[in-house]
Amino acid sequence: MYARSTLVVSGDAARTAVNILESERMFRFGGGAQLITVLCDITLSVILFEIMKPVSRIISLLSSSFRFAAIIVIAVTTVSHFAPLTILDQSYLYGFTDEQRQALSYLSFAYHSIGYNIALLLFGVHCILLGYLIARSAFLPALIGLLMVLAGFGYAANSFAFFVHPALATWSFPILMPLAFIAEGALALWLTIVGVNTKRWLTQSANN
């Protein structure tokens, strides 16, 4: 996000192309960071399944499956992040003018946004299911579960609006995303600092 927000100039393909070529290393690191999140998210998807399966194995599997689907979309979408480097390379696209290369390069960011919103739609469903599991669990706070459900609906609604009503998505994003940050942040902090109530987890696991 930092690399794209720093180097991509809205509505200016030429300036964006110059920025990318002048800061190629940072741009590459931005894509590399996205790939690292993909690797971490695969691991996290499995961990969350293992944590939540005492509540409902089927719903936990479904929740992790939606998250894994979102990960796959993000991994494929990363292609569009690196695409400008190939498009702007003089070794490719023979016969194209600099302006045409810059326009094609800039277009890749639109495809990146499309892919990212598809991933967030899937991730939103994951958050709804995960929140439900947390709320039903005996070993994590129900309030965090409720926040995750609300965050999931926010993700899903905003991403769906991106495709069917872009103006609404632009308006709703600044309102819905802080809620997602609070919910995910609360869950991350709780698992890192407090953790799962092991005794209650074992009891619920034995009962199911």
C-alpha positions as CSV (number, residue, x, y, z in Angstrom):
1,M,0.0,0.0,0.0
2,Y,2.8,2.4,0.8
3,A,4.7,1.8,-2.4
4,R,1.6,2.3,-4.6
5,S,0.3,5.3,-2.6
6,T,3.7,7.0,-2.9
7,L,4.5,6.3,-6.5
8,V,1.1,6.2,-8.2
9,V,-0.2,9.6,-9.2
10,S,-3.9,9.6,-9.8
11,G,-4.8,10.4,-13.4
12,D,-1.2,10.8,-14.5
13,A,0.2,7.7,-16.2
14,A,3.4,9.5,-17.4
15,R,4.4,10.7,-13.9
16,T,3.5,7.3,-12.4
17,A,5.7,5.5,-14.9
18,V,8.6,7.9,-14.1
19,N,8.1,7.4,-10.3
20,I,8.2,3.6,-10.7
21,L,11.3,3.5,-12.8
22,E,13.1,6.0,-10.4
23,S,12.1,4.0,-7.3
24,E,12.1,0.5,-8.8
25,R,13.6,-1.1,-5.7
26,M,10.8,0.3,-3.4
27,F,8.2,-0.7,-5.9
28,R,9.6,-4.3,-6.0
29,F,9.7,-4.4,-2.2
30,G,6.1,-3.4,-2.1
31,G,5.2,-6.4,-4.2
32,G,7.5,-8.6,-2.2
33,A,5.7,-7.5,1.0
34,Q,2.4,-8.5,-0.6
35,L,3.8,-11.9,-1.3
36,I,4.9,-12.2,2.3
37,T,1.4,-11.5,3.5
38,V,0.2,-14.3,1.2
39,L,2.6,-16.8,2.9
40,C,1.6,-15.6,6.4
41,D,-2.1,-15.7,5.6
42,I,-1.9,-19.3,4.4
43,T,-0.4,-20.3,7.8
44,L,-2.9,-18.1,9.7
45,S,-5.8,-19.7,7.8
46,V,-4.8,-23.2,9.1
47,I,-4.2,-21.8,12.6
48,L,-7.6,-20.2,12.8
49,F,-9.2,-23.4,11.6
50,E,-7.5,-25.4,14.4
51,I,-8.5,-22.8,17.0
52,M,-12.1,-22.5,16.1
53,K,-13.0,-26.1,15.1
54,P,-14.2,-27.0,18.7
55,V,-17.1,-24.6,18.1
56,S,-18.1,-26.0,14.7
57,R,-15.7,-28.0,12.5
58,I,-17.8,-27.4,9.4
59,I,-18.2,-23.6,9.8
60,S,-14.5,-23.3,10.8
61,L,-13.5,-25.1,7.6
62,L,-15.8,-22.9,5.6
63,S,-14.4,-19.8,7.2
64,S,-10.8,-20.8,6.5
65,S,-11.8,-21.8,3.0
66,F,-13.1,-18.3,2.3
67,R,-9.9,-16.8,3.7
68,F,-7.8,-19.2,1.6
69,A,-9.8,-18.3,-1.5
70,A,-9.1,-14.6,-0.8
71,I,-5.4,-15.4,-0.4
72,I,-5.3,-17.1,-3.8
73,V,-6.9,-14.0,-5.4
74,I,-4.4,-11.8,-3.8
75,A,-1.5,-14.0,-5.0
76,V,-2.8,-13.8,-8.6
77,T,-3.5,-10.1,-8.2
78,T,0.2,-9.5,-7.3
79,V,0.9,-10.2,-11.0
80,S,-0.7,-6.8,-11.8
81,H,1.6,-5.1,-9.2
82,F,4.7,-6.3,-11.0
83,A,3.2,-5.9,-14.5
84,P,4.3,-2.2,-14.9
85,L,8.0,-3.2,-14.6
86,T,7.6,-5.5,-17.6
87,I,5.5,-3.1,-19.6
88,L,7.9,-0.2,-19.1
89,D,10.9,-2.4,-19.9
90,Q,12.2,-1.4,-23.4
91,S,12.9,-5.1,-24.1
92,Y,9.2,-5.9,-24.4
93,L,6.2,-4.5,-26.4
94,Y,8.2,-3.7,-29.5
95,G,6.7,-0.8,-31.6
96,F,4.8,0.7,-28.7
97,T,5.4,4.4,-28.0
98,D,6.4,5.6,-24.5
99,E,2.9,7.0,-24.1
100,Q,1.3,3.7,-24.9
101,R,3.6,1.9,-22.5
102,Q,2.8,4.3,-19.8
103,A,-1.0,4.0,-20.4
104,L,-0.8,0.2,-20.3
105,S,1.3,0.3,-17.2
106,Y,-1.2,2.6,-15.4
107,L,-4.1,0.3,-16.4
108,S,-2.5,-2.5,-14.4
109,F,-3.3,-0.6,-11.2
110,A,-7.0,-0.7,-12.1
111,Y,-6.9,-4.5,-12.5
112,H,-5.0,-4.6,-9.2
113,S,-7.9,-2.8,-7.5
114,I,-10.5,-5.1,-9.1
115,G,-8.6,-8.2,-7.8
116,Y,-8.1,-6.7,-4.4
117,N,-11.8,-6.0,-4.0
118,I,-12.7,-9.5,-5.0
119,A,-10.3,-10.8,-2.3
120,L,-11.9,-8.4,0.3
121,L,-15.4,-9.6,-0.6
122,L,-14.2,-13.2,0.1
123,F,-12.3,-12.0,3.2
124,G,-15.5,-10.3,4.4
125,V,-17.4,-13.6,4.4
126,H,-14.5,-15.2,6.3
127,C,-14.7,-12.4,8.9
128,I,-18.5,-12.9,9.3
129,L,-18.1,-16.7,9.8
130,L,-15.1,-16.2,12.1
131,G,-16.9,-13.7,14.2
132,Y,-19.9,-16.1,14.6
133,L,-17.5,-18.8,15.8
134,I,-15.8,-16.5,18.2
135,A,-19.2,-15.3,19.6
136,R,-20.2,-18.9,20.0
137,S,-17.0,-20.0,21.6
138,A,-16.3,-20.3,25.3
139,F,-12.6,-19.3,25.1
140,L,-12.6,-15.9,23.3
141,P,-14.6,-12.7,24.1
142,A,-18.0,-12.6,22.4
143,L,-17.6,-8.8,21.9
144,I,-14.7,-9.4,19.6
145,G,-16.8,-11.9,17.7
146,L,-19.5,-9.3,17.2
147,L,-17.0,-6.7,16.0
148,M,-15.6,-9.2,13.5
149,V,-19.1,-9.9,12.1
150,L,-19.7,-6.2,11.7
151,A,-16.3,-5.8,10.1
152,G,-17.0,-8.7,7.7
153,F,-20.3,-7.1,6.6
154,G,-18.4,-3.8,6.1
155,Y,-15.7,-5.5,3.9
156,A,-18.3,-7.4,1.9
157,A,-20.6,-4.4,1.4
158,N,-17.9,-2.0,0.4
159,S,-16.3,-4.5,-2.0
160,F,-19.7,-5.4,-3.6
161,A,-20.4,-1.7,-3.9
162,F,-17.1,-1.2,-5.7
163,F,-18.5,-3.3,-8.6
164,V,-22.1,-2.3,-8.7
165,H,-22.0,1.3,-7.3
166,P,-18.5,2.7,-7.3
167,A,-19.6,6.1,-6.0
168,L,-21.1,4.5,-2.9
169,A,-18.0,2.5,-2.3
170,T,-15.9,5.7,-2.3
171,W,-18.3,7.2,0.2
172,S,-18.5,4.1,2.5
173,F,-14.8,3.1,2.6
174,P,-13.7,5.8,5.1
175,I,-16.6,4.8,7.4
176,L,-16.4,1.0,7.2
177,M,-12.7,0.5,7.2
178,P,-12.0,1.9,10.7
179,L,-14.5,-0.6,12.1
180,A,-12.5,-3.4,10.4
181,F,-9.3,-2.1,11.8
182,I,-10.7,-2.0,15.3
183,A,-12.1,-5.5,15.1
184,E,-9.1,-7.2,13.5
185,G,-6.8,-5.2,15.8
186,A,-8.7,-6.3,18.9
187,L,-8.6,-10.0,17.8
188,A,-4.9,-9.8,17.0
189,L,-4.0,-8.1,20.3
190,W,-6.2,-10.5,22.3
191,L,-4.6,-13.6,20.7
192,T,-1.1,-12.1,21.1
193,I,-1.3,-10.8,24.7
194,V,-4.0,-12.9,26.4
195,G,-4.4,-15.9,24.1
196,V,-7.1,-18.6,24.1
197,N,-8.5,-19.9,27.4
198,T,-6.9,-23.3,27.1
199,K,-9.1,-25.0,29.8
200,R,-12.3,-23.8,28.1
201,W,-11.0,-24.7,24.7
202,L,-10.3,-28.3,25.8
203,T,-13.7,-28.5,27.4
204,Q,-15.5,-27.3,24.3
205,S,-13.4,-29.5,22.2
206,A,-14.3,-32.6,24.3
207,N,-18.0,-31.7,24.2
208,N,-17.9,-31.5,20.4
